[in-house]
Amino acid sequence: MAAAPSGSRTRMVTLISKGGRNFKMPEAVALVSSRSCREALDYIEYRGNNTMMIKLLDIDPKPVSMLVNFCNHMAAAATSAASDDAAQRMREWEERFLGDDVDQALLYDLLSAAISIQADGLIDLVCKRVAHMIKGKTPQEIRTILGIQDDLTPDQRDEIRTDNSWIDI
Amino acid sequence: MSTAEEYPTNNNNNKRRKKAAAVSLSGLPLPDDLITEVLLRLPIKSILRFRAVRRSWAALLSSKDFCSLHHMAISSKVSQPQPPKILLVSPTATRSAGTTSLYLTSPPSRSRPREDDLLFTLDDCPSPRPNSVDIVMPKPCYGLTLLYDAPERAYHVCNAATRAVTHLPPYTGPGLFSTAGLGFDARTREYKVLRLITQHFYDKEVISCDVYTPGASRWRPAAHGVPFSLLHFATSAITHAEMNSVPPVFANGFLHWLINPSLVVRRPRAAVLTFSLAEETFGSVRSPHFWTPGVLRSWAQSEKEHLVELDDQLCIVRDLRSGIPSASSLEIWKLLDYGNGGWSLSHRIELSSRHVGRELRDPQLVRVIGSVGGCGTGDKKIVIATSKHLYHEKFQKKLHTYDPRRRVLETILWGLAAAAQPQPSGQWHNFLVWLGGTTADNNGDPDGVVAAAAAAEPDQRSRGVFLCFAAFLFLAMMVITFTVLILSDDDEGRSPAKTKAGRQLQIAGQVFGFFFMIVGCFWGVFVLGFITEALEGNPEGKRTIDFFI
């Protein structure tokens, strides 16, 4: 564990986004969601200003602020009792969180930020959303959504089609 | 981790989905490191379909690493337990002879699976007798099921999720009895099928052990054959497996076969023949205490035991049913330790109560085939299949789940007719595979591998000891030879023997010396042969060495 600081202020974790914007959250909040914060605690020592700095310099401020938002909400939810109600409320919140204004670029940035601090809950949520976007689509639609070029030979395509002939498309 | 099916949905879902589609047609490429994470959360049908998106996806989605990760993702999905499914081989009365149909159904259900449950028909394994294909092991191994066509002596492997069938190269040589088991080698992450066939070879019983891995074009011999000390156990196990339909069980990275002690003349010190898939070596497990040594068990009694894997542990099931309801029970003994073969009673199913008793006392054959549930999805239930109900429906097969805590039996599949022709007594045909609900991810038990290595070591050690002993004997002989020769040699002008007796002794000594020298030379050649064969690892040579031990 890190050496206990002499002061009694709460320790903070600061995420620095592109453009030098700082986003702070209490260490306890970060520990709930971020695996790298949990692991880092074994190695780092707090000095002076009582804060751990995490640089996410190639990510825009908006995804980083959403990330902090997510961590705060997760920490609050972790303290409240688990119940069917709570699960339902969590699902509703997740839906609003990744609402209509979250476009694909923002989604990817959010995913990169989550991966940087190993926030497994958020990674899971964003991946589920992307998987939901592409599940059930035809390969051509996937290529359009993800901007991929088709590079299969006709033989390979036929082989896959016969393998999958039982799937109702 | 959860998959796309559990993405939070509400009434606005459809609207939002359309909106999301509209928004996301921006054509942004997904970063490579994120692709795997997203694809792992897709259901199987989508994964199969998306192989056609691009070549790198085809490679990724077919790779072994991805398959294991996806399997773990699916099986850790505790929040939404999947209903258990049953894979059935059903008589195809309506289809032409020579085809076998496999159906995937969800219990509870009456037999006669519906047409839309039809998984596939094995059309391209023609055989003169219809419905000759049986399922070998009632529990699938990581999603694959082994099927056996007895008249054609051909094995097939089918994947219930992707509906792919692989036909293994058929066996064309001579053979008496054969059995095969399918397992998964966690180290190399590949499936292996082991086939054991007994043959008579110049009046000697020979067991051929061949391994098949998917993708290979033919069977290859196993890395190690059956050691001589286990030869008669293996013969008994193979015969038992084929004649009484006691299939092997895969657990902890090993395939296990039950030995039929009534076929073994010697005292049955071993009850189970094991085969390690990683090392490809054979071993054995000591018999439980209720296998009274020295007493030959009757055929009928030995039919009443079989192996099953419950909660990743090997168990023996004893069928202790009798005419007296209060004294009838089914006992399940689990193996605690591969090394010293300790067995302990894990469950006893009393058949004295009315409902349980009626369902389980009545049929001629009762087999425990697995368990379902346990952590998270409800109480653990034991799955039991029964056949040949005598008093009620004749030749019928049923499937039940038994809750050991509440002692409740629930019949989940019934009315399944057996094949048209009556089977000879004692024949059990594995007609289904219990695919189960959530399955615990079993990556192989490292302790099991260690225990098997310990069991195999004595063979290696004793072989080494024998070779050292043989070499010593050779040296001793040489020493004696030369001593005797030197002592009896008087050509160099030492004092010649004066008396006749002395001369006779001399001659005797020389004869002895020469005799020893010849014997010693032969022995030396023998020892050299053993050493080279042991170094080469020749299984035949090792068997010869084992013969001397």
Boltz contact constraints between the chains, C-beta under 6 A:
constraints:
  - contact:
      token1: [A, 91]
      token2: [B, 8]
      max_distance: 6.0
  - contact:
      token1: [A, 94]
      token2: [B, 8]
      max_distance: 6.0
  - contact:
      token1: [A, 95]
      token2: [B, 8]
      max_distance: 6.0
  - contact:
      token1: [A, 100]
      token2: [B, 19]
      max_distance: 6.0
  - contact:
      token1: [A, 103]
      token2: [B, 23]
      max_distance: 6.0
  - contact:
      token1: [A, 104]
      token2: [B, 24]
      max_distance: 6.0
  - contact:
      token1: [A, 104]
      token2: [B, 26]
      max_distance: 6.0
  - contact:
      token1: [A, 104]
      token2: [B, 28]
      max_distance: 6.0
  - contact:
      token1: [A, 105]
      token2: [B, 28]
      max_distance: 6.0
  - contact:
      token1: [A, 111]
      token2: [B, 34]
      max_distance: 6.0
  - contact:
      token1: [A, 124]
      token2: [B, 1]
      max_distance: 6.0
  - contact:
      token1: [A, 127]
      token2: [B, 37]
      max_distance: 6.0
  - contact:
      token1: [A, 127]
      token2: [B, 38]
      max_distance: 6.0
  - contact:
      token1: [A, 127]
      token2: [B, 41]
      max_distance: 6.0
  - contact:
      token1: [A, 128]
      token2: [B, 4]
      max_distance: 6.0
  - contact:
      token1: [A, 128]
      token2: [B, 7]
      max_distance: 6.0
  - contact:
      token1: [A, 128]
      token2: [B, 41]
      max_distance: 6.0
  - contact:
      token1: [A, 130]
      token2: [B, 38]
      max_distance: 6.0
  - contact:
      token1: [A, 131]
      token2: [B, 4]
      max_distance: 6.0
  - contact:
      token1: [A, 131]
      token2: [B, 38]
      max_distance: 6.0
  - contact:
      token1: [A, 131]
      token2: [B, 41]
      max_distance: 6.0
  - contact:
      token1: [A, 131]
      token2: [B, 42]
      max_distance: 6.0
  - contact:
      token1: [A, 132]
      token2: [B, 4]
      max_distance: 6.0
  - contact:
      token1: [A, 132]
      token2: [B, 7]
      max_distance: 6.0
  - contact:
      token1: [A, 133]
      token2: [B, 20]
      max_distance: 6.0
  - contact:
      token1: [A, 133]
      token2: [B, 24]
      max_distance: 6.0
  - contact:
      token1: [A, 135]
      token2: [B, 4]
      max_distance: 6.0
  - contact:
      token1: [A, 135]
      token2: [B, 42]
      max_distance: 6.0
  - contact:
      token1: [A, 135]
      token2: [B, 46]
      max_distance: 6.0
  - contact:
      token1: [A, 139]
      token2: [B, 52]
      max_distance: 6.0
  - contact:
      token1: [A, 139]
      token2: [B, 53]
      max_distance: 6.0
  - contact:
      token1: [A, 142]
      token2: [B, 53]
      max_distance: 6.0
  - contact:
      token1: [A, 143]
      token2: [B, 53]
      max_distance: 6.0
  - contact:
      token1: [A, 145]
      token2: [B, 24]
      max_distance: 6.0
  - contact:
      token1: [A, 146]
      token2: [B, 29]
      max_distance: 6.0
  - contact:
      token1: [A, 146]
      token2: [B, 30]
      max_distance: 6.0
  - contact:
      token1: [A, 147]
      token2: [B, 27]
      max_distance: 6.0
  - contact:
      token1: [A, 147]
      token2: [B, 29]
      max_distance: 6.0
  - contact:
      token1: [A, 148]
      token2: [B, 54]
      max_distance: 6.0
  - contact:
      token1: [A, 151]
      token2: [B, 54]
      max_distance: 6.0
  - contact:
      token1: [A, 151]
      token2: [B, 55]
      max_distance: 6.0
  - contact:
      token1: [A, 152]
      token2: [B, 55]
      max_distance: 6.0
  - contact:
      token1: [A, 160]
      token2: [B, 51]
      max_distance: 6.0
  - contact:
      token1: [A, 160]
      token2: [B, 52]
      max_distance: 6.0
  - contact:
      token1: [A, 164]
      token2: [B, 48]
      max_distance: 6.0
  - contact:
      token1: [A, 166]
      token2: [B, 163]
      max_distance: 6.0
  - contact:
      token1: [A, 167]
      token2: [B, 45]
      max_distance: 6.0
